[in-house]
């Protein structure tokens, strides 16, 4: 069976744990050119009353890749 290729694809889901306005309305992951990112969205309204989504993207970093520097 061939493995599914997620390159340049993603998915977002409703945030059922939203407790404050600063928490995103939607969250998920996206792959861009082989790199994985977290993506969040907040539903907003423009000054003219047009609904839109404000987005933020943060690269996923493996826990092993995050190096902590020892103090010298």
CHARMM internal coordinates of N, CA and C (Angstrom, degrees):
IC EDIT
DIST 1 N 1 CA 1.4465
DIST 1 CA 1 C 1.5265
ANGL 1 N 1 CA 1 C 109.12
DIST 1 C 2 N 1.3176
ANGL 1 CA 1 C 2 N 117.24
DIHE 1 N 1 CA 1 C 2 N 131.86
DIST 2 N 2 CA 1.4528
ANGL 1 C 2 N 2 CA 122.77
DIHE 1 CA 1 C 2 N 2 CA -178.46
DIST 2 CA 2 C 1.5271
ANGL 2 N 2 CA 2 C 110.28
DIHE 1 C 2 N 2 CA 2 C -78.90
DIST 2 C 3 N 1.3410
ANGL 2 CA 2 C 3 N 116.85
DIHE 2 N 2 CA 2 C 3 N 136.38
DIST 3 N 3 CA 1.4510
ANGL 2 C 3 N 3 CA 121.93
DIHE 2 CA 2 C 3 N 3 CA 179.33
DIST 3 CA 3 C 1.5296
ANGL 3 N 3 CA 3 C 109.43
DIHE 2 C 3 N 3 CA 3 C -74.55
DIST 3 C 4 N 1.3362
ANGL 3 CA 3 C 4 N 116.58
DIHE 3 N 3 CA 3 C 4 N 142.88
DIST 4 N 4 CA 1.4615
ANGL 3 C 4 N 4 CA 122.76
DIHE 3 CA 3 C 4 N 4 CA -179.28
DIST 4 CA 4 C 1.5239
ANGL 4 N 4 CA 4 C 110.07
DIHE 3 C 4 N 4 CA 4 C -70.35
DIST 4 C 5 N 1.3087
ANGL 4 CA 4 C 5 N 117.99
DIHE 4 N 4 CA 4 C 5 N 135.75
DIST 5 N 5 CA 1.4565
ANGL 4 C 5 N 5 CA 123.34
DIHE 4 CA 4 C 5 N 5 CA 179.62
DIST 5 CA 5 C 1.5318
ANGL 5 N 5 CA 5 C 109.47
DIHE 4 C 5 N 5 CA 5 C -93.82
DIST 5 C 6 N 1.3364
ANGL 5 CA 5 C 6 N 117.12
DIHE 5 N 5 CA 5 C 6 N 111.95
DIST 6 N 6 CA 1.4680
ANGL 5 C 6 N 6 CA 122.44
DIHE 5 CA 5 C 6 N 6 CA -179.28
DIST 6 CA 6 C 1.5222
ANGL 6 N 6 CA 6 C 113.45
DIHE 5 C 6 N 6 CA 6 C -90.96
DIST 6 C 7 N 1.3281
ANGL 6 CA 6 C 7 N 118.05
DIHE 6 N 6 CA 6 C 7 N 5.33
DIST 7 N 7 CA 1.4552
ANGL 6 C 7 N 7 CA 120.68
DIHE 6 CA 6 C 7 N 7 CA -176.72
DIST 7 CA 7 C 1.5283
ANGL 7 N 7 CA 7 C 110.77
DIHE 6 C 7 N 7 CA 7 C -58.53
DIST 7 C 8 N 1.3272
ANGL 7 CA 7 C 8 N 115.57
DIHE 7 N 7 CA 7 C 8 N 129.55
DIST 8 N 8 CA 1.4652
ANGL 7 C 8 N 8 CA 124.19
DIHE 7 CA 7 C 8 N 8 CA 179.68
DIST 8 CA 8 C 1.5272
ANGL 8 N 8 CA 8 C 113.34
DIHE 7 C 8 N 8 CA 8 C 61.24
DIST 8 C 9 N 1.3298
ANGL 8 CA 8 C 9 N 115.18
DIHE 8 N 8 CA 8 C 9 N 34.92
DIST 9 N 9 CA 1.4669
ANGL 8 C 9 N 9 CA 120.93
DIHE 8 CA 8 C 9 N 9 CA 178.38
DIST 9 CA 9 C 1.5193
ANGL 9 N 9 CA 9 C 108.90
DIHE 8 C 9 N 9 CA 9 C -137.04
DIST 9 C 10 N 1.3217
ANGL 9 CA 9 C 10 N 116.28
DIHE 9 N 9 CA 9 C 10 N 161.30
DIST 10 N 10 CA 1.4550
ANGL 9 C 10 N 10 CA 120.97
DIHE 9 CA 9 C 10 N 10 CA 178.20
DIST 10 CA 10 C 1.5026
ANGL 10 N 10 CA 10 C 111.19
DIHE 9 C 10 N 10 CA 10 C -164.65
DIST 10 C 11 N 1.3405
ANGL 10 CA 10 C 11 N 115.15
DIHE 10 N 10 CA 10 C 11 N 179.37
DIST 11 N 11 CA 1.4639
ANGL 10 C 11 N 11 CA 121.29
DIHE 10 CA 10 C 11 N 11 CA 179.09
DIST 11 CA 11 C 1.5194
ANGL 11 N 11 CA 11 C 108.92
DIHE 10 C 11 N 11 CA 11 C -151.12
DIST 11 C 12 N 1.3361
ANGL 11 CA 11 C 12 N 115.25
DIHE 11 N 11 CA 11 C 12 N 145.97
DIST 12 N 12 CA 1.4604
ANGL 11 C 12 N 12 CA 121.55
DIHE 11 CA 11 C 12 N 12 CA 176.64
DIST 12 CA 12 C 1.5187
ANGL 12 N 12 CA 12 C 108.76
DIHE 11 C 12 N 12 CA 12 C -127.01
DIST 12 C 13 N 1.3325
ANGL 12 CA 12 C 13 N 115.06
DIHE 12 N 12 CA 12 C 13 N 148.78
DIST 13 N 13 CA 1.4541
ANGL 12 C 13 N 13 CA 121.68
DIHE 12 CA 12 C 13 N 13 CA -177.84
DIST 13 CA 13 C 1.5245
ANGL 13 N 13 CA 13 C 109.58
DIHE 12 C 13 N 13 CA 13 C -133.81
DIST 13 C 14 N 1.3257
ANGL 13 CA 13 C 14 N 116.24
DIHE 13 N 13 CA 13 C 14 N 154.85
DIST 14 N 14 CA 1.4603
ANGL 13 C 14 N 14 CA 121.71
DIHE 13 CA 13 C 14 N 14 CA 177.24
DIST 14 CA 14 C 1.5216
ANGL 14 N 14 CA 14 C 108.80
DIHE 13 C 14 N 14 CA 14 C -61.87
DIST 14 C 15 N 1.3280
ANGL 14 CA 14 C 15 N 116.43
DIHE 14 N 14 CA 14 C 15 N 137.17
DIST 15 N 15 CA 1.4583
ANGL 14 C 15 N 15 CA 122.02
DIHE 14 CA 14 C 15 N 15 CA 178.32
DIST 15 CA 15 C 1.5291
ANGL 15 N 15 CA 15 C 108.57
DIHE 14 C 15 N 15 CA 15 C -85.44
DIST 15 C 16 N 1.3242
ANGL 15 CA 15 C 16 N 116.69
DIHE 15 N 15 CA 15 C 16 N 99.89
DIST 16 N 16 CA 1.4613
ANGL 15 C 16 N 16 CA 121.79
DIHE 15 CA 15 C 16 N 16 CA -179.48
DIST 16 CA 16 C 1.5255
ANGL 16 N 16 CA 16 C 112.59
DIHE 15 C 16 N 16 CA 16 C -75.33
DIST 16 C 17 N 1.3419
ANGL 16 CA 16 C 17 N 117.33
DIHE 16 N 16 CA 16 C 17 N -9.53
DIST 17 N 17 CA 1.4650
ANGL 16 C 17 N 17 CA 121.23
DIHE 16 CA 16 C 17 N 17 CA -178.85
DIST 17 CA 17 C 1.5320
ANGL 17 N 17 CA 17 C 112.56
DIHE 16 C 17 N 17 CA 17 C -103.54
DIST 17 C 18 N 1.3175
ANGL 17 CA 17 C 18 N 118.04
DIHE 17 N 17 CA 17 C 18 N 13.07
DIST 18 N 18 CA 1.4659
ANGL 17 C 18 N 18 CA 121.69
DIHE 17 CA 17 C 18 N 18 CA 179.84
DIST 18 CA 18 C 1.5268
ANGL 18 N 18 CA 18 C 109.71
DIHE 17 C 18 N 18 CA 18 C -63.25
DIST 18 C 19 N 1.3374
ANGL 18 CA 18 C 19 N 116.10
DIHE 18 N 18 CA 18 C 19 N 125.07
DIST 19 N 19 CA 1.4633
ANGL 18 C 19 N 19 CA 120.71
DIHE 18 CA 18 C 19 N 19 CA -179.55
DIST 19 CA 19 C 1.5221
ANGL 19 N 19 CA 19 C 113.07
DIHE 18 C 19 N 19 CA 19 C -119.42
DIST 19 C 20 N 1.3466
ANGL 19 CA 19 C 20 N 116.70
DIHE 19 N 19 CA 19 C 20 N -24.62
DIST 20 N 20 CA 1.4616
ANGL 19 C 20 N 20 CA 120.63
DIHE 19 CA 19 C 20 N 20 CA 179.30
DIST 20 CA 20 C 1.5239
ANGL 20 N 20 CA 20 C 109.08
DIHE 19 C 20 N 20 CA 20 C -132.76
DIST 20 C 21 N 1.3274
ANGL 20 CA 20 C 21 N 116.71
DIHE 20 N 20 CA 20 C 21 N 167.18
DIST 21 N 21 CA 1.4661
ANGL 20 C 21 N 21 CA 121.45
DIHE 20 CA 20 C 21 N 21 CA 179.28
DIST 21 CA 21 C 1.5244
ANGL 21 N 21 CA 21 C 112.09
DIHE 20 C 21 N 21 CA 21 C -64.28
DIST 21 C 22 N 1.3278
ANGL 21 CA 21 C 22 N 117.94
DIHE 21 N 21 CA 21 C 22 N -22.85
DIST 22 N 22 CA 1.4637
ANGL 21 C 22 N 22 CA 120.05
DIHE 21 CA 21 C 22 N 22 CA -179.70
DIST 22 CA 22 C 1.5224
ANGL 22 N 22 CA 22 C 112.27
DIHE 21 C 22 N 22 CA 22 C -78.48
DIST 22 C 23 N 1.3277
ANGL 22 CA 22 C 23 N 117.85
DIHE 22 N 22 CA 22 C 23 N -18.15
DIST 23 N 23 CA 1.4639
ANGL 22 C 23 N 23 CA 120.81
DIHE 22 CA 22 C 23 N 23 CA 175.86
DIST 23 CA 23 C 1.5285
ANGL 23 N 23 CA 23 C 109.14
DIHE 22 C 23 N 23 CA 23 C -74.43
DIST 23 C 24 N 1.3448
ANGL 23 CA 23 C 24 N 117.74
DIHE 23 N 23 CA 23 C 24 N 142.07
DIST 24 N 24 CA 1.4719
ANGL 23 C 24 N 24 CA 119.58
DIHE 23 CA 23 C 24 N 24 CA -178.56
DIST 24 CA 24 C 1.5245
ANGL 24 N 24 CA 24 C 112.62
DIHE 23 C 24 N 24 CA 24 C -67.62
DIST 24 C 25 N 1.3332
ANGL 24 CA 24 C 25 N 115.72
DIHE 24 N 24 CA 24 C 25 N 151.74
DIST 25 N 25 CA 1.4645
ANGL 24 C 25 N 25 CA 121.61
DIHE 24 CA 24 C 25 N 25 CA 175.32
DIST 25 CA 25 C 1.5272
ANGL 25 N 25 CA 25 C 111.07
DIHE 24 C 25 N 25 CA 25 C -78.04
DIST 25 C 26 N 1.3255
ANGL 25 CA 25 C 26 N 116.16
DIHE 25 N 25 CA 25 C 26 N -31.45
DIST 26 N 26 CA 1.4653
ANGL 25 C 26 N 26 CA 122.65
DIHE 25 CA 25 C 26 N 26 CA -179.73
DIST 26 CA 26 C 1.5216
ANGL 26 N 26 CA 26 C 108.90
DIHE 25 C 26 N 26 CA 26 C -133.36
DIST 26 C 27 N 1.3179
ANGL 26 CA 26 C 27 N 116.46
DIHE 26 N 26 CA 26 C 27 N 152.71
DIST 27 N 27 CA 1.4610
ANGL 26 C 27 N 27 CA 120.56
DIHE 26 CA 26 C 27 N 27 CA 176.00
DIST 27 CA 27 C 1.5069
ANGL 27 N 27 CA 27 C 110.04
DIHE 26 C 27 N 27 CA 27 C -151.32
DIST 27 C 28 N 1.3257
ANGL 27 CA 27 C 28 N 115.58
DIHE 27 N 27 CA 27 C 28 N 157.51
DIST 28 N 28 CA 1.4515
ANGL 27 C 28 N 28 CA 119.31
DIHE 27 CA 27 C 28 N 28 CA 178.97
DIST 28 CA 28 C 1.5088
ANGL 28 N 28 CA 28 C 111.50
DIHE 27 C 28 N 28 CA 28 C 176.58
DIST 28 C 29 N 1.3088
ANGL 28 CA 28 C 29 N 115.07
DIHE 28 N 28 CA 28 C 29 N -158.30
DIST 29 N 29 CA 1.4545
ANGL 28 C 29 N 29 CA 121.40
DIHE 28 CA 28 C 29 N 29 CA -180.00
DIST 29 CA 29 C 1.5169
ANGL 29 N 29 CA 29 C 109.74
DIHE 28 C 29 N 29 CA 29 C -133.24
DIST 29 C 30 N 1.3345
ANGL 29 CA 29 C 30 N 114.54
DIHE 29 N 29 CA 29 C 30 N 156.03
DIST 30 N 30 CA 1.4534
ANGL 29 C 30 N 30 CA 121.21
DIHE 29 CA 29 C 30 N 30 CA 177.83
DIST 30 CA 30 C 1.5226
ANGL 30 N 30 CA 30 C 107.80
DIHE 29 C 30 N 30 CA 30 C -145.65
DIST 30 C 31 N 1.3164
ANGL 30 CA 30 C 31 N 115.57
DIHE 30 N 30 CA 30 C 31 N 147.40
DIST 31 N 31 CA 1.4541
ANGL 30 C 31 N 31 CA 121.98
DIHE 30 CA 30 C 31 N 31 CA 176.70
DIST 31 CA 31 C 1.5199
ANGL 31 N 31 CA 31 C 107.56
DIHE 30 C 31 N 31 CA 31 C -112.18
DIST 31 C 32 N 1.3367
ANGL 31 CA 31 C 32 N 115.82
DIHE 31 N 31 CA 31 C 32 N 127.46
DIST 32 N 32 CA 1.4591
ANGL 31 C 32 N 32 CA 121.20
DIHE 31 CA 31 C 32 N 32 CA 178.46
DIST 32 CA 32 C 1.5211
ANGL 32 N 32 CA 32 C 107.91
DIHE 31 C 32 N 32 CA 32 C -125.10
DIST 32 C 33 N 1.3190
ANGL 32 CA 32 C 33 N 115.66
DIHE 32 N 32 CA 32 C 33 N 114.50
DIST 33 N 33 CA 1.4545
ANGL 32 C 33 N 33 CA 122.94
DIHE 32 CA 32 C 33 N 33 CA 179.41
DIST 33 CA 33 C 1.5291
ANGL 33 N 33 CA 33 C 112.52
DIHE 32 C 33 N 33 CA 33 C 49.91
DIST 33 C 34 N 1.3438
ANGL 33 CA 33 C 34 N 116.06
DIHE 33 N 33 CA 33 C 34 N 41.60
DIST 34 N 34 CA 1.4584
ANGL 33 C 34 N 34 CA 121.57
DIHE 33 CA 33 C 34 N 34 CA 175.53
DIST 34 CA 34 C 1.5137
ANGL 34 N 34 CA 34 C 115.59
DIHE 33 C 34 N 34 CA 34 C 90.07
DIST 34 C 35 N 1.3429
ANGL 34 CA 34 C 35 N 118.71
DIHE 34 N 34 CA 34 C 35 N -5.41
DIST 35 N 35 CA 1.4619
ANGL 34 C 35 N 35 CA 121.87
DIHE 34 CA 34 C 35 N 35 CA 177.73
DIST 35 CA 35 C 1.5185
ANGL 35 N 35 CA 35 C 109.21
DIHE 34 C 35 N 35 CA 35 C -104.27
DIST 35 C 36 N 1.3418
ANGL 35 CA 35 C 36 N 116.33
DIHE 35 N 35 CA 35 C 36 N 138.56
DIST 36 N 36 CA 1.4550
ANGL 35 C 36 N 36 CA 121.45
DIHE 35 CA 35 C 36 N 36 CA -179.65
DIST 36 CA 36 C 1.5221
ANGL 36 N 36 CA 36 C 110.77
DIHE 35 C 36 N 36 CA 36 C -94.89
DIST 36 C 37 N 1.3467
ANGL 36 CA 36 C 37 N 115.12
DIHE 36 N 36 CA 36 C 37 N 139.97
DIST 37 N 37 CA 1.4523
ANGL 36 C 37 N 37 CA 122.30
DIHE 36 CA 36 C 37 N 37 CA -178.90
DIST 37 CA 37 C 1.5310
ANGL 37 N 37 CA 37 C 109.39
DIHE 36 C 37 N 37 CA 37 C -134.35
DIST 37 C 38 N 1.3473
ANGL 37 CA 37 C 38 N 115.73
DIHE 37 N 37 CA 37 C 38 N 150.48
DIST 38 N 38 CA 1.4552
ANGL 37 C 38 N 38 CA 121.56
DIHE 37 CA 37 C 38 N 38 CA 166.28
DIST 38 CA 38 C 1.5170
ANGL 38 N 38 CA 38 C 106.21
DIHE 37 C 38 N 38 CA 38 C -86.43
DIST 38 C 39 N 1.3328
ANGL 38 CA 38 C 39 N 116.98
DIHE 38 N 38 CA 38 C 39 N 143.46
DIST 39 N 39 CA 1.4647
ANGL 38 C 39 N 39 CA 120.82
DIHE 38 CA 38 C 39 N 39 CA 177.62
DIST 39 CA 39 C 1.5289
ANGL 39 N 39 CA 39 C 108.47
DIHE 38 C 39 N 39 CA 39 C -133.48
DIST 39 C 40 N 1.3348
ANGL 39 CA 39 C 40 N 115.88
DIHE 39 N 39 CA 39 C 40 N 135.30
DIST 40 N 40 CA 1.4592
ANGL 39 C 40 N 40 CA 122.39
DIHE 39 CA 39 C 40 N 40 CA 178.53
DIST 40 CA 40 C 1.5155
ANGL 40 N 40 CA 40 C 109.28
DIHE 39 C 40 N 40 CA 40 C -127.29
DIST 40 C 41 N 1.3341
ANGL 40 CA 40 C 41 N 115.91
DIHE 40 N 40 CA 40 C 41 N 153.69
DIST 41 N 41 CA 1.4624
ANGL 40 C 41 N 41 CA 120.61
DIHE 40 CA 40 C 41 N 41 CA -179.48
DIST 41 CA 41 C 1.5211
ANGL 41 N 41 CA 41 C 110.22
DIHE 40 C 41 N 41 CA 41 C -141.46
DIST 41 C 42 N 1.3347
ANGL 41 CA 41 C 42 N 114.37
DIHE 41 N 41 CA 41 C 42 N 140.91
DIST 42 N 42 CA 1.4527
ANGL 41 C 42 N 42 CA 122.57
DIHE 41 CA 41 C 42 N 42 CA 176.46
DIST 42 CA 42 C 1.5224
ANGL 42 N 42 CA 42 C 108.13
DIHE 41 C 42 N 42 CA 42 C -119.41
DIST 42 C 43 N 1.3353
ANGL 42 CA 42 C 43 N 117.12
DIHE 42 N 42 CA 42 C 43 N 128.95
DIST 43 N 43 CA 1.4609
ANGL 42 C 43 N 43 CA 120.66
DIHE 42 CA 42 C 43 N 43 CA 177.71
DIST 43 CA 43 C 1.5229
ANGL 43 N 43 CA 43 C 107.97
DIHE 42 C 43 N 43 CA 43 C -78.79
DIST 43 C 44 N 1.3375
ANGL 43 CA 43 C 44 N 115.60
DIHE 43 N 43 CA 43 C 44 N 126.72
DIST 44 N 44 CA 1.4586
ANGL 43 C 44 N 44 CA 121.62
DIHE 43 CA 43 C 44 N 44 CA -177.59
DIST 44 CA 44 C 1.5173
ANGL 44 N 44 CA 44 C 110.07
DIHE 43 C 44 N 44 CA 44 C -134.11
DIST 44 C 45 N 1.3211
ANGL 44 CA 44 C 45 N 115.14
DIHE 44 N 44 CA 44 C 45 N 176.70
DIST 45 N 45 CA 1.4610
ANGL 44 C 45 N 45 CA 120.59
DIHE 44 CA 44 C 45 N 45 CA 177.89
DIST 45 CA 45 C 1.5208
ANGL 45 N 45 CA 45 C 108.41
DIHE 44 C 45 N 45 CA 45 C -134.81
DIST 45 C 46 N 1.3270
ANGL 45 CA 45 C 46 N 116.26
DIHE 45 N 45 CA 45 C 46 N 133.98
DIST 46 N 46 CA 1.4648
ANGL 45 C 46 N 46 CA 121.08
DIHE 45 CA 45 C 46 N 46 CA 179.44
DIST 46 CA 46 C 1.5273
ANGL 46 N 46 CA 46 C 109.92
DIHE 45 C 46 N 46 CA 46 C -71.48
DIST 46 C 47 N 1.3256
ANGL 46 CA 46 C 47 N 115.82
DIHE 46 N 46 CA 46 C 47 N 169.35
DIST 47 N 47 CA 1.4694
ANGL 46 C 47 N 47 CA 120.75
DIHE 46 CA 46 C 47 N 47 CA 178.40
DIST 47 CA 47 C 1.5217
ANGL 47 N 47 CA 47 C 111.87
DIHE 46 C 47 N 47 CA 47 C -60.39
DIST 47 C 48 N 1.3405
ANGL 47 CA 47 C 48 N 116.97
DIHE 47 N 47 CA 47 C 48 N -25.17
DIST 48 N 48 CA 1.4678
ANGL 47 C 48 N 48 CA 121.48
DIHE 47 CA 47 C 48 N 48 CA 178.54
DIST 48 CA 48 C 1.5274
ANGL 48 N 48 CA 48 C 112.20
DIHE 47 C 48 N 48 CA 48 C -90.54
DIST 48 C 49 N 1.3497
ANGL 48 CA 48 C 49 N 117.20
DIHE 48 N 48 CA 48 C 49 N 4.53
DIST 49 N 49 CA 1.4507
ANGL 48 C 49 N 49 CA 120.91
DIHE 48 CA 48 C 49 N 49 CA 176.85
DIST 49 CA 49 C 1.5183
ANGL 49 N 49 CA 49 C 115.05
DIHE 48 C 49 N 49 CA 49 C 87.00
DIST 49 C 50 N 1.3307
ANGL 49 CA 49 C 50 N 117.22
DIHE 49 N 49 CA 49 C 50 N 12.96
DIST 50 N 50 CA 1.4602
ANGL 49 C 50 N 50 CA 121.01
DIHE 49 CA 49 C 50 N 50 CA -179.15
DIST 50 CA 50 C 1.5348
ANGL 50 N 50 CA 50 C 108.94
DIHE 49 C 50 N 50 CA 50 C -89.13
DIST 50 C 51 N 1.3436
ANGL 50 CA 50 C 51 N 118.10
DIHE 50 N 50 CA 50 C 51 N 122.31
DIST 51 N 51 CA 1.4637
ANGL 50 C 51 N 51 CA 119.78
DIHE 50 CA 50 C 51 N 51 CA 179.12
DIST 51 CA 51 C 1.5327
ANGL 51 N 51 CA 51 C 112.05
DIHE 50 C 51 N 51 CA 51 C -70.77
DIST 51 C 52 N 1.3431
ANGL 51 CA 51 C 52 N 115.23
DIHE 51 N 51 CA 51 C 52 N 143.91
DIST 52 N 52 CA 1.4629
ANGL 51 C 52 N 52 CA 120.65
DIHE 51 CA 51 C 52 N 52 CA 176.46
DIST 52 CA 52 C 1.5235
ANGL 52 N 52 CA 52 C 108.71
DIHE 51 C 52 N 52 CA 52 C -154.53
DIST 52 C 53 N 1.3276
ANGL 52 CA 52 C 53 N 116.68
DIHE 52 N 52 CA 52 C 53 N 170.87
DIST 53 N 53 CA 1.4616
ANGL 52 C 53 N 53 CA 122.25
DIHE 52 CA 52 C 53 N 53 CA 176.22
DIST 53 CA 53 C 1.5189
ANGL 53 N 53 CA 53 C 109.33
DIHE 52 C 53 N 53 CA 53 C -113.64
DIST 53 C 54 N 1.3155
ANGL 53 CA 53 C 54 N 116.59
DIHE 53 N 53 CA 53 C 54 N 130.85
DIST 54 N 54 CA 1.4563
ANGL 53 C 54 N 54 CA 123.38
DIHE 53 CA 53 C 54 N 54 CA 172.70
DIST 54 CA 54 C 1.5312
ANGL 54 N 54 CA 54 C 106.28
DIHE 53 C 54 N 54 CA 54 C -93.89
DIST 54 C 55 N 1.3442
ANGL 54 CA 54 C 55 N 116.90
DIHE 54 N 54 CA 54 C 55 N 132.95
DIST 55 N 55 CA 1.4581
ANGL 54 C 55 N 55 CA 121.24
DIHE 54 CA 54 C 55 N 55 CA -173.60
DIST 55 CA 55 C 1.5172
ANGL 55 N 55 CA 55 C 112.62
DIHE 54 C 55 N 55 CA 55 C -116.68
DIST 55 C 56 N 1.3391
ANGL 55 CA 55 C 56 N 115.74
DIHE 55 N 55 CA 55 C 56 N 151.53
DIST 56 N 56 CA 1.4578
ANGL 55 C 56 N 56 CA 121.33
DIHE 55 CA 55 C 56 N 56 CA 168.43
DIST 56 CA 56 C 1.5217
ANGL 56 N 56 CA 56 C 107.47
DIHE 55 C 56 N 56 CA 56 C -135.22
DIST 56 C 57 N 1.3188
ANGL 56 CA 56 C 57 N 115.10
DIHE 56 N 56 CA 56 C 57 N 146.68
DIST 57 N 57 CA 1.4631
ANGL 56 C 57 N 57 CA 121.91
DIHE 56 CA 56 C 57 N 57 CA -178.63
DIST 57 CA 57 C 1.5188
ANGL 57 N 57 CA 57 C 107.93
DIHE 56 C 57 N 57 CA 57 C -131.77
DIST 57 C 58 N 1.3421
ANGL 57 CA 57 C 58 N 116.03
DIHE 57 N 57 CA 57 C 58 N 135.84
DIST 58 N 58 CA 1.4651
ANGL 57 C 58 N 58 CA 121.61
DIHE 57 CA 57 C 58 N 58 CA 178.83
DIST 58 CA 58 C 1.5181
ANGL 58 N 58 CA 58 C 108.15
DIHE 57 C 58 N 58 CA 58 C -137.02
DIST 58 C 59 N 1.3222
ANGL 58 CA 58 C 59 N 116.33
DIHE 58 N 58 CA 58 C 59 N 129.52
DIST 59 N 59 CA 1.4673
ANGL 58 C 59 N 59 CA 120.08
DIHE 58 CA 58 C 59 N 59 CA -178.13
DIST 59 CA 59 C 1.5274
ANGL 59 N 59 CA 59 C 110.27
DIHE 58 C 59 N 59 CA 59 C -65.88
DIST 59 C 60 N 1.3337
ANGL 59 CA 59 C 60 N 115.69
DIHE 59 N 59 CA 59 C 60 N 136.28
DIST 60 N 60 CA 1.4537
ANGL 59 C 60 N 60 CA 121.42
DIHE 59 CA 59 C 60 N 60 CA 173.73
DIST 60 CA 60 C 1.5216
ANGL 60 N 60 CA 60 C 107.80
DIHE 59 C 60 N 60 CA 60 C -74.22
DIST 60 C 61 N 1.3016
ANGL 60 CA 60 C 61 N 116.59
DIHE 60 N 60 CA 60 C 61 N 130.93
DIST 61 N 61 CA 1.4603
ANGL 60 C 61 N 61 CA 120.77
DIHE 60 CA 60 C 61 N 61 CA 178.75
DIST 61 CA 61 C 1.5185
ANGL 61 N 61 CA 61 C 107.02
DIHE 60 C 61 N 61 CA 61 C -123.59
DIST 61 C 62 N 1.3332
ANGL 61 CA 61 C 62 N 115.79
DIHE 61 N 61 CA 61 C 62 N 126.64
DIST 62 N 62 CA 1.4659
ANGL 61 C 62 N 62 CA 120.10
DIHE 61 CA 61 C 62 N 62 CA 178.76
DIST 62 CA 62 C 1.5215
ANGL 62 N 62 CA 62 C 109.12
DIHE 61 C 62 N 62 CA 62 C -62.28
DIST 62 C 63 N 1.3267
ANGL 62 CA 62 C 63 N 116.74
DIHE 62 N 62 CA 62 C 63 N 140.48
DIST 63 N 63 CA 1.4615
ANGL 62 C 63 N 63 CA 121.03
DIHE 62 CA 62 C 63 N 63 CA -178.74
DIST 63 CA 63 C 1.5228
ANGL 63 N 63 CA 63 C 111.43
DIHE 62 C 63 N 63 CA 63 C -57.38
DIST 63 C 64 N 1.3245
ANGL 63 CA 63 C 64 N 117.36
DIHE 63 N 63 CA 63 C 64 N -35.55
DIST 64 N 64 CA 1.4575
ANGL 63 C 64 N 64 CA 121.00
DIHE 63 CA 63 C 64 N 64 CA 179.85
DIST 64 CA 64 C 1.5239
ANGL 64 N 64 CA 64 C 110.87
DIHE 63 C 64 N 64 CA 64 C -67.27
DIST 64 C 65 N 1.3358
ANGL 64 CA 64 C 65 N 117.15
DIHE 64 N 64 CA 64 C 65 N -28.58
DIST 65 N 65 CA 1.4609
ANGL 64 C 65 N 65 CA 121.26
DIHE 64 CA 64 C 65 N 65 CA -176.62
DIST 65 CA 65 C 1.5127
ANGL 65 N 65 CA 65 C 112.75
DIHE 64 C 65 N 65 CA 65 C -79.34
DIST 65 C 66 N 1.3407
ANGL 65 CA 65 C 66 N 117.05
DIHE 65 N 65 CA 65 C 66 N -17.71
DIST 66 N 66 CA 1.4548
ANGL 65 C 66 N 66 CA 120.62
DIHE 65 CA 65 C 66 N 66 CA 179.79
DIST 66 CA 66 C 1.5187
ANGL 66 N 66 CA 66 C 107.95
DIHE 65 C 66 N 66 CA 66 C -81.28
DIST 66 C 67 N 1.2988
ANGL 66 CA 66 C 67 N 116.10
DIHE 66 N 66 CA 66 C 67 N 107.44
DIST 67 N 67 CA 1.4721
ANGL 66 C 67 N 67 CA 121.49
DIHE 66 CA 66 C 67 N 67 CA -177.93
DIST 67 CA 67 C 1.5161
ANGL 67 N 67 CA 67 C 110.19
DIHE 66 C 67 N 67 CA 67 C -92.48
DIST 67 C 68 N 1.3138
ANGL 67 CA 67 C 68 N 115.77
DIHE 67 N 67 CA 67 C 68 N 136.29
DIST 68 N 68 CA 1.4566
ANGL 67 C 68 N 68 CA 119.47
DIHE 67 CA 67 C 68 N 68 CA 174.48
DIST 68 CA 68 C 1.5210
ANGL 68 N 68 CA 68 C 106.84
DIHE 67 C 68 N 68 CA 68 C -104.77
DIST 68 C 69 N 1.3105
ANGL 68 CA 68 C 69 N 114.62
DIHE 68 N 68 CA 68 C 69 N 132.73
DIST 69 N 69 CA 1.4543
ANGL 68 C 69 N 69 CA 119.53
DIHE 68 CA 68 C 69 N 69 CA -177.43
DIST 69 CA 69 C 1.5168
ANGL 69 N 69 CA 69 C 109.76
DIHE 68 C 69 N 69 CA 69 C -84.01
DIST 69 C 70 N 1.3242
ANGL 69 CA 69 C 70 N 116.33
DIHE 69 N 69 CA 69 C 70 N 135.75
DIST 70 N 70 CA 1.4422
ANGL 69 C 70 N 70 CA 121.74
DIHE 69 CA 69 C 70 N 70 CA 176.01
DIST 70 CA 70 C 1.5273
ANGL 70 N 70 CA 70 C 109.21
DIHE 69 C 70 N 70 CA 70 C -81.17
DIST 70 C 71 N 1.3268
ANGL 70 CA 70 C 71 N 117.70
DIHE 70 N 70 CA 70 C 71 N 136.63
DIST 71 N 71 CA 1.4717
ANGL 70 C 71 N 71 CA 119.29
DIHE 70 CA 70 C 71 N 71 CA 178.65
DIST 71 CA 71 C 1.5229
ANGL 71 N 71 CA 71 C 110.43
DIHE 70 C 71 N 71 CA 71 C -69.02
DIST 71 C 72 N 1.3292
ANGL 71 CA 71 C 72 N 116.20
DIHE 71 N 71 CA 71 C 72 N 140.09
DIST 72 N 72 CA 1.4693
ANGL 71 C 72 N 72 CA 121.34
DIHE 71 CA 71 C 72 N 72 CA 178.41
DIST 72 CA 72 C 1.4856
ANGL 72 N 72 CA 72 C 110.48
DIHE 71 C 72 N 72 CA 72 C -113.69
END
COOR INIT
IC SEED 1 N 1 CA 1 C
IC BUILD
